[in-house]
Amino acid sequence: MVKLIGAIFIIVSTTVIGFEAARHLNERPRQLRALRSALQSLEAEIMYGYTPLHEASRRLAAQLSKPIATFFESFSKRLTDSETTVKDAWEASLKDVWKSTALKQAEFEIMKQFGETLGRHDRFSQQKHIMLTLSHLEREEAEAIEAQGKYEKMMKSLGFLSGLLLIILLF
């Protein structure tokens, strides 16, 4: 009886681990879409609304879902609460929030490079930098969707099958 309960526990736990890995693969394209949408909204605020950066970031945080909303909220607070440069506030906010996202290092570098140009140029140059960042994020999203298609089902199956293998080896 104890062996049966242990076997069920092993299968359930490894299956949950497999599903969690698959969820991580599923979250990455969704978060990239949200990030692209946020940058498009930021572009509209800069180009047509003439909105200050801290106010535009605060508005974006209210519109988006976590963890992207948390990033823009942190960025807005850093701009208003402390005497810091836009680049430093952007980078510090990225570092604070990045671990809670499903995004990878490549996306971090893209966003970090964008933060270095943010607030340094006129509106039209800023628009070009946003468009460049959007194209990079679009490429990353396509890769994330491809990886999701390849590996999501495999992760789910691998979790369950590794549990079965572990049971066979132990018993």
C-alpha positions in Angstrom: 0.0 0.0 0.0 2.8 2.4 0.9 4.5 1.6 -2.4 1.3 2.4 -4.4 1.0 5.8 -2.6 4.6 6.5 -3.2 4.3 5.6 -6.9 1.2 7.8 -7.3 3.1 10.7 -5.6 6.1 10.3 -7.9 3.9 10.3 -11.0 1.8 13.3 -9.9 4.9 15.3 -9.0 6.9 14.6 -12.2 3.8 15.3 -14.3 3.3 18.6 -12.5 6.9 19.5 -13.2 6.4 18.6 -16.9 3.3 20.7 -17.1 5.0 23.6 -15.4 7.9 23.5 -18.0 5.3 23.5 -20.7 3.5 26.5 -19.2 6.8 28.3 -19.2 7.1 27.7 -22.9 3.5 28.8 -23.4 4.0 32.1 -21.4 7.0 33.3 -23.4 5.1 34.2 -26.6 2.3 35.7 -24.7 4.6 38.0 -22.7 6.5 38.9 -25.9 3.2 40.0 -27.5 2.3 42.0 -24.4 5.7 43.7 -24.5 5.4 44.5 -28.2 1.9 45.9 -27.5 3.3 48.0 -24.7 6.0 49.5 -26.9 3.5 50.3 -29.6 1.4 52.1 -27.0 4.5 53.9 -25.7 5.2 55.0 -29.3 1.7 56.4 -29.6 2.0 58.2 -26.3 5.3 59.7 -27.3 4.4 60.6 -30.9 0.8 61.7 -30.7 0.1 62.4 -27.0 3.3 64.3 -26.1 3.0 62.5 -22.8 6.0 62.6 -20.4 7.7 59.3 -20.1 6.8 58.7 -16.4 3.1 59.4 -17.1 3.1 57.1 -20.2 4.7 54.3 -18.3 2.2 54.7 -15.5 -0.7 54.5 -18.0 0.8 51.4 -19.6 1.2 49.7 -16.3 -2.6 50.2 -15.7 -3.4 48.7 -19.1 -1.2 45.6 -19.1 -1.1 42.3 -17.2 1.7 41.2 -14.9 4.7 40.9 -15.1 5.0 43.5 -17.9 2.8 45.9 -16.0 5.1 45.5 -13.0 8.0 46.5 -15.1 6.4 49.7 -16.4 5.1 50.6 -12.9 8.6 50.2 -11.4 10.0 52.3 -14.2 7.5 55.0 -13.7 8.1 55.1 -9.9 11.9 55.2 -10.4 11.5 58.2 -12.8 9.3 60.2 -10.4 10.7 59.2 -7.0 14.4 59.4 -7.5 17.0 61.5 -9.3 18.1 59.0 -11.9 18.6 58.9 -15.6 16.1 57.2 -17.9 18.6 54.6 -18.8 19.4 53.7 -15.2 15.7 53.6 -14.2 14.9 51.4 -17.2 17.8 49.0 -16.6 17.1 48.7 -12.8 13.4 48.1 -13.5 14.3 45.4 -16.1 16.6 43.6 -13.6 14.0 43.8 -10.8 11.2 42.2 -12.9 13.1 40.0 -15.3 13.3 36.9 -13.1 9.5 36.8 -12.8 9.1 36.6 -16.5 9.3 33.7 -18.9 11.5 35.8 -21.2 15.1 34.9 -22.1 18.4 36.7 -22.1 18.1 37.7 -25.8 14.9 39.7 -25.0 16.7 41.2 -22.0 19.5 42.5 -24.2 17.0 43.9 -26.7 15.1 45.8 -24.0 18.3 47.0 -22.4 19.6 48.4 -25.7 16.2 50.1 -26.2 16.5 51.7 -22.7 19.8 53.2 -23.6 18.2 55.2 -26.4 15.0 56.0 -24.6 14.6 59.7 -23.9 17.8 60.7 -25.6 16.4 61.6 -29.0 13.7 63.6 -30.6 10.3 62.0 -31.2 10.9 60.8 -34.7 14.3 59.2 -33.9 12.6 57.7 -30.8 10.0 56.2 -33.1 12.7 54.6 -35.3 14.3 53.0 -32.2 10.9 51.7 -31.1 10.3 50.2 -34.5 13.7 48.6 -34.5 13.0 47.1 -31.0 9.6 45.9 -32.2 11.1 44.1 -35.1 13.7 42.4 -32.9 10.9 41.4 -30.5 8.8 40.1 -33.4 11.6 37.9 -34.4 12.0 36.6 -30.9 8.3 35.9 -30.7 8.4 33.9 -33.9 11.2 31.8 -32.4 9.3 31.4 -29.1 6.2 30.2 -31.0 8.3 27.7 -32.9 9.9 26.4 -29.7 6.5 26.2 -28.1 5.2 24.1 -31.0 8.2 21.8 -30.9 8.6 21.3 -27.2 5.4 21.9 -25.3 3.8 18.5 -25.8 7.2 16.8 -25.3 7.6 18.5 -21.9 4.2 17.3 -20.7 4.9 13.7 -21.9 8.4 13.8 -20.5 7.2 14.7 -17.1 4.8 11.7 -17.0 7.2 9.3 -18.6 10.1 10.2 -16.3 7.8 9.5 -13.4 7.1 6.0 -14.8 10.8 5.4 -15.4 11.6 6.4 -11.8 8.9 4.1 -10.5 10.3 1.2 -12.5 13.8 1.9 -11.3 12.8 2.2 -7.7 10.4 -0.8 -7.5 
